[in-house]
Amino acid sequence: MKFVLKNTSNGQVRFNLVADNGQVVATSEAYTRKTSAMDTIESIKRSTGSATVDDQTT
C-alpha cells in the first residue's frame, strides 16, 4: 500500500491510500497545508499497527 498526495482544484491537498492492485481504499479530507496532510499520514502509519477489527458481520 502507499499514500498518494494530490492537489485539489482549489489549491488544497488530499491523499489517497492505494492498495497494491491500484484500488483506492481510503481518501482523506482536504487540507489547506501539505504539512498537515503529511502529519496525518504519519499518524496513520504509527497507529495502524495497533488498530483493532470491529467485526459487525454477525
Secondary structure, DSSP 8 states (H G I E B T S, - for coil): -EEEEEE-TTS-EEEEEE-TTS-EEEE---BSSHHHHHHHHHHHHHHGGG--------
